[in-house]
Amino acid sequence: MSDLLKVDMHIHVYPNVETGVREKAYEVWEYGRLDGVRYSECTGTHAEISDSMCRAGFSKAVLLIYFKGESRLRELEENQRREGREIDEPEIARLKGVVEQELVELNRWGCSIAKSDERISTFITIDVGIQSPEGAAEMVVELARREGAKGLKLHSALQGFSMSDRRLWPVYTVCQEMGLPVLGHAGPDKGGKGLSDPNAFAEMLGAFPKLKVVVAHMGGAAWRQTLDIARKYENAVFDCSEIIHWTGAPNAPSDYELARLIKDVGPERVMLGSDFPWYDLDTTIERFFALPVLSDDEKMAIAGANAVRILRL
């Protein structure tokens, strides 16, 4: 497989080791308990992903930026209270401005990674919990035109809104107009609200039929909803990041069921991702090529060519 085109279209990189360590403390809970999951020891630095890509033979990767705006806002509010400061409406508005600027700077940092490393493309993020819908849309346009952002990443389960929240419509509109793909984390949220289940994508997929939408993780632990979404919406595509490492868990498919799901949604609509730094690129490609059912040609396309075509990398 030395000459095989390999693209990891689902990675995360952080500005420093401390941030990576903090983010990796997140518990992967949705699949249930599974012994033997091979986690990466990496913390998500640019140097680590660069080395990992070289060792595993990957020529391209997609960096996905995410931001938990409301939790960051609550953190700042709590800091103010500990200092004995009053939290009134003007102060909340000021703090929202601080958090929004942090979001913008994180996006700019992510774009700078792509500028310094031509193998990487960056998907920025927005957060309608702290941004106005119009402001979020304007930011997407600016960062795409001036900073080279190639798409949008949403993690609605962590951000606290549905993938079909109407506040996202202005953002989806500009993404559709500019040909920017939208990738959404897919899987159950801890509150059981269905914010990022595959079914939560349905309304936005129908409302924006020319928008390319990546339903990540093949739907995660809500994977049984994925095939129905694929059949109803031609603009839905998928990645098999993370779930590939959890096959056999109580709420995950078996190897056969995952391969069958990929076959049924259409292998030409599925892309390979690792979810680095939770999982390594080399173990991900190893797990993927061990799947049954899929032909060698289908696996080779999923390993890289599909992402180049679908995401125009």
C-alpha positions in Angstrom: 0.0 0.0 0.0 3.0 2.3 -0.2 1.7 4.0 -3.4 -1.9 4.1 -2.2 -3.4 7.6 -1.9 -4.3 8.1 1.8 -6.3 11.0 3.1 -7.3 11.5 6.8 -10.3 13.7 6.5 -11.0 13.9 10.3 -8.1 15.2 12.5 -7.9 17.7 15.4 -4.8 19.7 16.2 -4.4 22.1 19.2 -2.3 25.2 19.7 -0.4 23.6 22.6 0.1 20.4 24.5 -1.9 21.6 27.5 -5.0 22.2 25.4 -4.6 18.8 23.7 -4.3 17.0 27.1 -7.4 18.8 28.4 -9.5 18.0 25.3 -8.4 14.3 25.3 -9.8 14.0 28.9 -13.2 13.8 27.2 -14.7 10.4 27.7 -15.8 8.4 24.7 -19.0 7.1 26.3 -21.6 6.6 23.6 -20.5 3.1 22.4 -20.4 1.5 25.8 -17.5 -0.3 27.3 -15.0 -2.1 25.0 -11.6 -3.5 26.1 -8.6 -3.2 23.9 -9.4 0.1 22.2 -6.0 1.4 20.9 -5.8 5.0 21.9 -3.1 7.3 20.6 -0.5 8.7 23.0 -0.3 11.9 21.0 -1.7 15.2 22.4 -2.5 16.8 19.0 0.3 19.1 18.1 1.1 20.0 14.5 4.5 18.3 14.8 2.8 15.0 15.9 0.3 14.9 13.1 3.0 15.8 10.6 5.1 12.9 11.8 2.1 10.5 11.9 1.2 11.4 8.3 4.8 10.6 7.2 5.0 7.3 9.1 1.6 6.1 7.9 2.0 7.4 4.3 -0.8 9.9 4.3 -0.5 12.7 1.8 -3.4 14.9 2.9 -5.5 15.6 6.0 -8.4 17.8 7.0 -8.1 19.7 10.3 -11.4 20.2 12.0 -11.7 23.2 14.4 -14.3 23.0 17.1 -15.2 25.5 19.9 -17.4 25.1 23.0 -18.6 28.7 23.2 -21.3 28.5 25.9 -19.1 26.4 28.2 -16.3 28.9 27.8 -18.7 31.8 28.5 -19.8 30.0 31.7 -16.2 29.6 32.7 -15.6 33.3 32.4 -18.7 34.2 34.2 -17.7 31.9 37.1 -14.3 33.5 37.2 -16.0 36.9 37.5 -18.2 35.7 40.4 -15.2 34.3 42.3 -13.7 37.8 42.0 -16.9 39.3 43.5 -17.9 41.1 40.3 -21.5 41.6 39.3 -22.7 39.6 36.2 -25.4 41.9 34.7 -26.5 42.0 31.0 -23.8 44.5 29.9 -21.1 42.3 31.5 -22.5 39.2 29.8 -22.5 41.0 26.5 -18.9 42.0 27.0 -17.9 38.4 27.9 -19.7 37.1 24.8 -17.6 39.5 22.8 -14.4 38.1 24.5 -15.4 34.5 23.7 -16.4 35.3 20.1 -12.9 36.9 19.6 -11.3 33.7 21.0 -13.4 31.7 18.5 -12.2 33.9 15.6 -8.6 33.7 16.7 -8.8 29.9 17.0 -10.1 29.7 13.5 -7.4 32.0 12.2 -4.8 29.8 14.0 -6.3 26.7 12.3 -6.1 28.4 8.9 -2.4 29.3 9.6 -1.6 25.6 10.0 -2.9 24.9 6.5 -0.9 27.9 5.2 2.3 26.5 6.7 1.6 22.9 5.6 0.2 22.3 2.2 -0.9 18.8 3.0 -3.5 20.1 5.4 -6.9 21.7 4.7 -8.8 23.5 7.5 -12.5 23.4 8.3 -13.3 26.3 10.6 -16.2 26.5 13.1 -19.0 28.8 14.3 -21.1 28.9 17.4 -24.6 30.4 17.4 -24.6 30.2 21.2 -22.3 33.2 21.2 -22.6 34.6 17.7 -25.5 36.1 15.8 -26.5 34.0 12.8 -25.6 36.8 10.5 -22.2 37.4 12.2 -21.3 33.8 12.0 -22.1 33.7 8.3 -20.0 36.8 7.7 -17.1 35.2 9.5 -17.3 32.1 7.4 -17.2 34.2 4.2 -14.3 36.3 5.4 -12.2 33.3 6.6 -12.9 31.4 3.4 -11.9 34.3 1.1 -9.0 35.7 3.1 -7.6 32.8 5.1 -8.3 29.9 2.9 -10.8 28.0 5.0 -12.1 25.0 3.0 -15.2 24.0 5.0 -17.2 24.2 8.2 -17.1 21.9 11.2 -19.9 21.7 13.8 -20.0 19.6 17.0 -23.6 20.3 18.0 -23.7 17.8 20.8 -21.0 19.8 22.6 -22.1 23.2 21.4 -25.7 22.7 22.6 -27.7 23.1 19.4 -29.2 20.8 16.8 -27.7 20.4 13.3 -31.0 21.7 12.0 -31.3 24.7 14.3 -32.8 27.5 12.2 -30.1 29.9 13.5 -27.7 28.0 11.3 -29.6 28.7 8.1 -27.6 31.9 7.2 -24.4 29.9 7.7 -25.6 27.0 5.6 -26.7 29.5 2.9 -23.2 31.0 2.5 -21.6 27.5 2.6 -23.9 26.3 -0.1 -23.3 29.4 -2.2 -19.5 29.2 -1.8 -19.3 25.4 -2.2 -17.9 24.9 1.3 -18.7 21.4 2.8 -20.2 21.2 6.2 -19.0 18.4 8.6 -21.1 17.6 11.6 -20.3 15.3 14.5 -22.9 12.6 14.5 -23.9 10.5 17.5 -25.9 10.7 20.7 -25.6 13.6 23.1 -25.4 13.1 26.8 -28.7 14.9 27.3 -30.5 12.5 25.0 -31.9 15.4 22.9 -30.8 14.0 19.6 -28.9 17.2 18.7 -26.4 15.3 16.5 -28.1 12.0 15.7 -28.2 11.4 12.0 -31.9 12.2 12.1 -31.0 15.7 13.3 -29.4 16.3 9.9 -32.6 15.6 8.0 -34.1 19.1 7.9 -30.9 20.9 6.9 -30.1 18.3 4.3 -33.5 18.8 2.7 -33.4 22.6 3.0 -30.0 22.9 1.3 -29.9 20.2 -1.4 -26.7 21.6 -3.0 -24.8 21.7 0.3 -22.3 18.8 0.7 -22.8 17.6 4.3 -20.5 15.1 6.0 -22.3 13.0 8.7 -19.3 12.0 10.8 -18.5 8.7 12.4 -21.1 6.9 10.2 -23.6 8.2 12.8 -21.6 7.0 15.9 -23.7 5.1 18.4 -26.8 6.2 16.5 -25.5 4.4 13.4 -28.8 2.6 12.8 -30.3 5.9 11.6 -27.6 6.4 9.0 -28.8 4.3 6.1 -32.2 6.0 6.1 -30.6 9.4 5.9 -28.3 8.2 3.1 -31.3 6.9 1.1 -33.3 10.1 1.5 -30.6 12.8 0.9 -28.1 12.5 -1.9 -26.1 15.4 -0.5 -25.2 13.5 2.6 -21.7 11.8 2.7 -20.0 10.1 5.5 -16.8 9.4 7.3 -15.9 6.3 9.3 -13.6 8.0 11.9 -13.7 6.7 15.5 -16.4 4.1 15.0 -13.9 2.0 13.2 -12.1 1.6 16.5 -15.2 0.7 18.5 -16.7 -2.1 16.5 -18.0 -4.8 18.7 -18.9 -2.4 21.6 -22.5 -2.7 23.0 -23.8 0.3 21.1 -21.5 0.0 18.0 -21.8 -2.2 14.9 -19.7 -5.3 14.5 -17.0 -5.3 11.8 -19.5 -7.0 9.4 -22.3 -4.5 10.2 -20.1 -1.5 9.7 -18.8 -2.8 6.4 -22.4 -3.7 5.4 -23.5 -0.1 6.3 -20.7 1.4 4.2 -21.7 -0.9 1.3 -25.4 0.0 1.6 -24.9 3.8 1.8 -22.6 3.6 -1.1 -18.8 3.2 -0.7 -18.3 6.2 -3.1 -19.9 8.4 -0.4 -17.7 7.3 2.5 -14.3 8.7 3.5 -11.6 7.6 5.9 -10.8 9.5 9.1 -8.9 8.8 12.3 -10.2 11.4 14.8 -6.5 12.0 15.7 -5.2 12.6 18.4 -7.6 10.1 20.0 -6.5 7.4 17.5 -3.4 7.0 15.3 -3.5 7.1 11.6 -1.6 3.8 11.1 -3.9 1.8 13.4 -6.9 3.4 11.7 -5.9 2.3 8.2 -5.0 -1.1 9.6 -8.5 -1.5 11.2 -10.2 -0.2 8.0 -8.5 -2.6 5.6 -9.4 -5.5 7.9 -13.1 -4.9 7.3 -15.0 -7.7 5.5 -17.5 -7.3 2.6 -15.8 -4.3 0.9 -13.8 -4.9 -2.2 -10.1 -3.9 -2.5 -11.1 -1.2 -5.0 -13.8 0.2 -2.7 -11.4 0.3 0.2 -8.7 2.0 -1.8 -11.2 4.7 -2.9 -12.4 5.3 0.7 -8.8 5.5 1.9 -8.2 8.7 -0.1 -9.6 9.3 -3.5 -13.2 9.8 -2.3 -12.1 12.6 0.0 -10.1 14.3 -2.7 -13.2 14.2 -5.0 -15.9 15.0 -2.5 -14.1 17.7 -0.6 -12.2 19.0 -3.6 -8.9 18.8 -1.8 
